[in-house]
Amino acid sequence: MKASRNLWVLLAAIFLIACAEELWWRFIPAYLRALGATVTIVALFGTFKDLLDALYQFPGGFLTQRLGHRNALLLFNGVAMAGYAAFASAHSWAAIIVFLPLVMAWQSFSLPATFSLIADLLPKHEYSIAFAYQSIVRRIPVVVAPIVGGAIISHLGVLPGTSTAIWIGAFIASIALTLQALRYRIPADPMPSPSFGTLMRDVPKLPAKLKQLLLADIIVRFGQGTAETFVVLFALGVVGISPASFGWLIGLAMTTSIAVYIPVARAADKRGRERWVLLTYAFFALFPLMVSLSASASFLTLAFVAMGLREIGEPPRKAMIIDLARADRRSVDVGTYYLVRGLAVFPASLLGGWLWTISPRLTFAGAAAVTLAGAVTYAVTMLKARTHIAGSAITESGIPSDRDPETSWSPRRE
């Protein structure tokens, strides 16, 4: 894969900001609890985070289309840094909730810009491998940073340790901001900038195949969202491991992901992406099921290997999204996709919180059931699509088909 300087700058920024966030992000539920938040507040935090993740996607796509990749990414980076400083200075759980919209700026706003930039700079047959590199760059910090953050928190305590980790993260994010400001090359031809009203009118016009992928993705991510916020609470409070050990488990999961990205992406670009997406959805169901069954650190370790394997089909899935999106509205279609998905998924943490009040293990068992339903939905959709393609091929070759005559091939009528 031959990448331009802009793509290398983007990858470097993704790497640095991932380092900045992963020092502390996964420990925020424990940080909230130490600040006096109840389990219900933690669930609301997860729900609010997912809602913001949804609401930011379309504006992120619009701002990318309007401002260009460089200016949009600089804006998102700067706003997130302000949020880090606010988080590090927080003295109550309410402050964490209030300043969450700032912290989420890079995570959510930058996603459409990243997809659009990769699509603009590379040919279609390299989409999966490009997202594999992007995912590796994003996950390498997850191997190391939670271990470092967990060690800091274990040594200093949850409150001062998390605050210290966030301040370190803010400094690292400032390096990413400087790099993007100085090294990103502005293209000679500006990006087209349709009006916001025009883009909004185009929202319902997502391609049909992209909508089918979106439906399965919504169900799978709802299952994920049901339990994701509570993983750290389950590991620390139910299984009884330390924050440092939890950091090592996150590192193990990300190492597993990194190991499979490149070979799977190459296979997906050459021989098709659908089967890998189905496999990733299957692992999304397996991870919470294994967590629900975990009674020891050793079995929980196996669950986190399954967590890493959830990423096996993520680069192919992202490649499918930009491949199916409209070329002249790519960043907006990506933003729309994630907006709709996020709006459908954001209440999932509330369901997880309610299940937690009955039994912590029930939260993860319920998440596994929902996610499995999403995997089945995708499998059925994929099978129908293949059947349709096969039927079309048979009919066009002159062999009769038993499909509905209204959808079968017939000589064109003048």
C-alpha positions in Angstrom: 0.0 0.0 0.0 1.5 3.3 -1.1 0.3 6.1 1.2 0.6 9.9 0.8 2.0 12.2 3.4 -1.5 13.2 4.5 -2.4 9.6 5.2 0.8 9.1 7.2 0.1 12.3 9.2 -3.4 10.9 9.9 -2.1 7.6 11.1 0.4 9.3 13.3 -2.3 11.5 14.9 -4.5 8.4 15.4 -1.6 6.7 17.1 -0.8 9.6 19.4 -4.4 10.4 20.4 -5.0 6.7 21.1 -2.0 6.7 23.4 -3.5 9.8 25.1 -6.9 8.3 25.6 -6.1 4.7 26.4 -4.1 5.6 29.5 -7.3 6.4 31.3 -10.4 5.9 29.2 -11.2 2.4 30.2 -10.9 3.2 33.8 -13.5 6.1 33.8 -16.3 3.9 35.2 -14.1 3.1 38.2 -13.2 6.9 38.3 -16.9 7.7 38.4 -17.5 5.3 41.3 -14.6 6.8 43.2 -16.2 10.2 42.7 -19.4 8.9 44.3 -21.4 7.8 41.3 -23.9 5.0 41.6 -24.1 2.1 39.2 -27.1 3.9 37.6 -25.0 7.0 37.0 -22.3 4.8 35.4 -25.0 3.3 33.1 -26.2 6.8 32.3 -22.6 7.8 31.5 -22.3 4.9 29.0 -25.7 5.9 27.5 -24.7 9.5 27.2 -21.4 8.6 25.6 -23.1 6.4 23.1 -25.7 9.1 22.3 -22.9 11.6 21.7 -21.1 9.1 19.5 -24.3 8.9 17.4 -25.1 12.6 17.3 -21.6 13.7 16.4 -21.3 11.5 13.3 -23.3 13.5 10.9 -21.9 16.9 11.9 -18.5 15.3 11.7 -19.1 14.3 8.1 -20.6 17.7 7.3 -17.7 19.6 8.9 -15.2 17.5 7.0 -17.1 18.2 3.8 -17.2 21.9 4.6 -13.8 22.6 6.2 -11.7 20.0 4.5 -9.8 17.1 6.2 -7.0 19.2 7.8 -9.1 21.9 9.4 -11.8 19.5 10.6 -9.2 17.2 12.2 -7.5 20.1 13.9 -10.8 21.3 15.3 -11.7 17.9 16.6 -8.3 17.4 18.3 -8.4 20.8 20.0 -11.9 20.4 21.4 -11.0 16.9 22.8 -7.9 18.3 24.5 -10.0 20.9 26.3 -12.2 18.0 27.5 -9.2 16.1 28.8 -8.1 19.1 30.9 -11.7 19.3 32.3 -11.8 15.6 33.1 -8.4 15.8 34.9 -9.6 18.7 37.0 -13.0 17.2 37.9 -14.0 17.0 41.6 -17.4 15.3 41.1 -19.0 12.7 38.8 -21.3 15.5 37.5 -18.3 17.3 36.0 -17.4 14.1 34.1 -20.9 14.0 32.6 -20.9 17.7 31.8 -17.5 17.7 30.0 -18.0 14.4 28.2 -19.2 16.2 25.0 -15.7 17.8 24.7 -13.8 14.6 25.3 -15.8 12.7 22.6 -14.9 15.2 19.9 -12.0 13.3 18.4 -13.4 9.8 18.9 -16.7 10.6 17.1 -16.2 13.7 14.9 -13.1 12.4 13.3 -14.5 9.0 12.1 -16.2 10.2 8.9 -13.0 12.3 8.1 -10.8 9.2 8.5 -13.1 7.0 6.3 -13.3 9.7 3.6 -9.6 10.4 3.5 -8.7 6.7 3.1 -11.3 6.4 0.3 -10.0 9.5 -1.5 -6.3 8.5 -1.4 -6.5 4.7 -2.1 -8.1 2.4 -4.7 -11.0 0.1 -3.7 -8.9 -3.1 -3.7 -6.8 -1.6 -0.9 -9.6 -0.5 1.4 -9.4 -3.4 3.8 -5.6 -3.4 4.1 -5.7 0.4 4.7 -8.2 -0.1 7.5 -6.1 -2.9 8.8 -3.1 -0.5 9.1 -5.4 2.1 10.6 -6.7 -0.4 13.2 -3.2 -1.6 14.1 -2.1 2.0 14.6 -5.2 2.5 16.8 -4.7 -0.7 18.7 -1.0 -0.7 19.4 -1.4 2.0 22.1 -4.2 -0.1 23.6 -1.7 -2.9 24.2 0.6 -0.6 26.2 -1.3 2.4 27.4 -3.9 0.6 29.7 -1.0 -1.3 31.3 0.8 2.0 32.0 -2.4 3.7 33.1 -3.4 0.7 35.3 0.0 0.8 37.0 -0.3 4.6 37.6 -3.8 4.1 39.1 -2.7 1.1 41.2 0.2 3.0 42.6 -1.5 6.4 43.2 -5.1 5.3 43.8 -8.1 5.6 41.6 -8.7 9.4 42.0 -5.2 10.9 41.8 -4.0 8.1 39.5 -6.7 8.6 36.9 -6.3 12.4 37.0 -2.5 12.1 36.5 -3.0 9.7 33.5 -5.5 12.2 31.9 -3.0 15.1 32.2 -0.3 12.9 30.6 -2.8 12.1 27.8 -3.5 15.8 27.3 0.2 16.5 26.7 0.4 13.6 24.2 -2.7 14.9 22.4 -1.0 18.3 22.1 1.8 16.7 20.1 -0.7 15.2 17.7 -2.3 18.6 17.3 1.1 20.2 16.5 1.9 17.5 14.0 -1.3 17.9 12.1 -1.0 21.7 12.0 2.6 21.6 10.6 2.7 18.5 8.4 -0.7 18.1 6.8 -0.7 19.1 3.1 -3.8 21.0 2.0 -4.9 19.7 -1.4 -4.9 22.1 -4.4 -8.5 21.3 -5.2 -10.9 22.1 -2.3 -13.5 19.5 -1.3 -17.0 20.1 -2.6 -19.2 21.8 0.0 -22.9 21.1 -0.4 -25.3 23.0 1.9 -26.4 21.4 5.1 -29.9 21.3 3.9 -28.9 19.4 0.7 -27.0 16.9 2.8 -30.0 16.4 5.1 -32.3 15.7 2.2 -29.8 13.0 1.0 -29.8 11.2 4.4 -32.7 8.7 3.5 -31.0 7.9 0.2 -28.3 5.5 1.7 -27.7 2.7 -0.8 -29.8 -0.4 -0.1 -26.8 -2.7 0.5 -25.4 -0.2 3.0 -28.8 -0.2 4.8 -28.7 -4.0 5.1 -25.3 -3.9 6.7 -26.4 -1.2 9.0 -29.4 -3.2 10.3 -27.2 -6.1 11.4 -24.6 -3.7 12.8 -27.2 -2.0 14.9 -28.3 -5.3 16.6 -24.7 -6.4 17.2 -23.6 -3.0 18.6 -26.7 -2.9 20.8 -25.6 -6.1 22.4 -22.1 -4.8 22.7 -23.3 -1.6 24.3 -25.4 -3.5 26.9 -22.2 -4.8 28.6 -19.2 -2.7 27.5 -19.4 -0.1 30.2 -19.5 -2.7 32.9 -16.5 -4.9 31.8 -14.1 -3.1 34.1 -16.6 -3.2 37.0 -17.1 -6.9 36.5 -13.4 -7.6 36.2 -12.4 -5.6 39.3 -15.5 -6.1 41.5 -16.8 -9.6 40.6 -13.7 -11.6 39.5 -11.5 -9.5 41.8 -8.5 -8.6 39.6 -6.5 -5.3 40.1 -6.5 -2.3 37.7 -3.0 -3.2 36.6 -4.2 -6.8 35.7 -7.1 -5.3 33.9 -4.7 -3.2 31.8 -2.8 -6.4 30.9 -6.0 -8.1 29.8 -6.8 -5.1 27.5 -3.3 -5.4 26.1 -3.7 -9.1 25.5 -7.0 -8.4 23.6 -5.4 -5.8 21.4 -2.4 -7.9 20.7 -4.7 -10.6 19.5 -6.5 -8.1 17.2 -3.2 -6.8 15.8 -2.1 -10.4 15.0 -5.1 -11.1 12.7 -5.6 -7.7 11.0 -3.1 -7.9 8.1 -3.6 -11.5 6.9 -7.4 -11.2 7.2 -7.5 -7.8 5.4 -5.4 -9.2 2.5 -7.7 -12.2 2.2 -10.8 -10.0 2.3 -9.5 -7.7 -0.4 -8.7 -10.6 -2.7 -11.6 -13.1 -2.0 -14.5 -11.2 -0.5 -15.3 -9.4 2.8 -18.7 -10.8 3.8 -17.5 -14.0 5.6 -15.1 -12.1 7.7 -17.7 -9.6 8.8 -19.9 -12.6 9.9 -17.0 -14.1 11.8 -16.4 -10.8 13.7 -20.1 -10.7 14.7 -19.8 -14.2 16.0 -16.9 -13.2 18.3 -18.9 -10.2 19.4 -21.4 -12.7 20.8 -18.8 -15.0 22.3 -17.0 -12.4 24.3 -19.8 -11.4 26.7 -20.9 -15.0 27.0 -17.4 -15.9 28.2 -17.3 -13.0 30.6 -20.6 -14.1 32.1 -19.1 -17.5 32.8 -15.9 -16.2 34.2 -15.3 -17.0 37.9 -11.5 -16.8 37.8 -8.8 -14.7 36.3 -7.6 -17.5 34.0 -11.1 -17.9 32.3 -11.4 -14.1 32.1 -8.1 -14.1 30.2 -9.6 -16.5 27.6 -12.6 -14.2 27.3 -10.3 -11.3 26.5 -8.7 -13.3 23.7 -12.2 -13.6 22.3 -12.5 -9.8 22.8 -9.4 -9.4 20.6 -10.9 -11.7 17.9 -14.0 -9.5 17.7 -11.8 -7.3 15.5 -11.1 -10.0 12.9 -13.6 -8.6 10.4 -13.5 -4.9 11.3 -11.2 -3.7 8.5 -13.4 -5.6 5.9 -16.6 -4.1 7.4 -15.2 -0.6 7.2 -14.1 -1.2 3.7 -17.6 -2.4 2.8 -19.0 0.9 4.2 -16.9 3.2 2.1 -17.2 0.9 -0.9 -21.1 1.0 -0.7 -21.2 4.8 0.1 -21.8 7.3 -2.7 -18.5 8.7 -3.9 -19.7 12.4 -3.9 -21.2 12.1 -0.4 -18.8 9.6 1.2 -18.0 11.4 4.4 -21.7 12.3 4.9 -22.9 8.7 4.1 -20.4 7.4 6.7 -21.6 10.0 9.2 -25.2 9.1 8.5 -24.4 5.4 8.9 -22.9 5.9 12.3 -25.5 8.5 13.3 -28.4 6.0 12.7 -26.4 3.2 14.3 -25.6 5.3 17.4 -29.1 6.6 17.9 -30.4 3.0 17.8 -27.7 1.7 20.1 -27.2 4.4 22.8 -29.9 3.2 25.3 -28.1 -0.2 25.5 -26.2 0.8 28.6 -29.4 1.5 30.5 -30.5 -2.1 29.7 -27.1 -3.3 30.9 -27.5 -1.3 34.1 -30.9 -2.7 34.8 -29.7 -6.2 34.2 -26.7 -5.5 36.5 -29.1 -4.7 39.4 -30.5 -8.2 39.0 -27.2 -9.9 38.5 -23.9 -8.7 37.0 -23.5 -12.0 35.1 -27.0 -11.4 33.5 -25.7 -8.2 32.0 -23.2 -10.1 29.9 -25.5 -13.1 29.2 -28.1 -10.7 27.8 -25.5 -8.9 25.7 -24.4 -12.2 24.2 -28.0 -13.1 23.3 -28.7 -9.8 21.5 -25.3 -9.8 19.7 -26.0 -13.4 18.5 -29.3 -12.2 17.0 -27.4 -9.6 15.0 -24.9 -12.2 13.7 -27.9 -14.3 12.5 -29.5 -11.3 10.9 -26.3 -10.6 8.9 -26.0 -14.3 7.9 -29.6 -14.3 6.6 -29.1 -11.0 4.8 -25.8 -12.3 3.2 -27.4 -15.6 2.1 -30.3 -13.7 0.5 -28.0 -11.5 -1.4 -25.9 -14.4 -2.7 -29.1 -16.2 -3.7 -30.3 -13.2 -5.6 -26.9 -12.8 -7.4 -26.9 -16.5 -8.3 -30.5 -16.3 -9.6 -29.6 -13.3 -11.7 -26.6 -15.0 -13.2 -28.7 -18.1 -14.1 -31.5 -16.1 -15.6 -29.1 -14.0 -17.7 -27.5 -17.1 -19.1 -30.8 -18.2 -20.5 -31.7 -20.9 -17.9 -35.2 -20.4 -16.4 -35.4 -19.2 -12.8 -38.2 -19.9 -10.3 -38.0 -16.4 -8.9 -40.9 -14.1 -8.7 -41.7 -13.1 -12.4 -41.9 -9.5 -11.3 -38.2 -9.5 -10.4 -37.0 -11.9 -13.1 -35.2 -10.8 -16.3 -37.3 -10.3 -19.3 -36.8 -8.6 -22.7 -36.8 -4.9 -22.4 -40.1 -3.3 -23.3 -40.0 -0.1 -25.4 
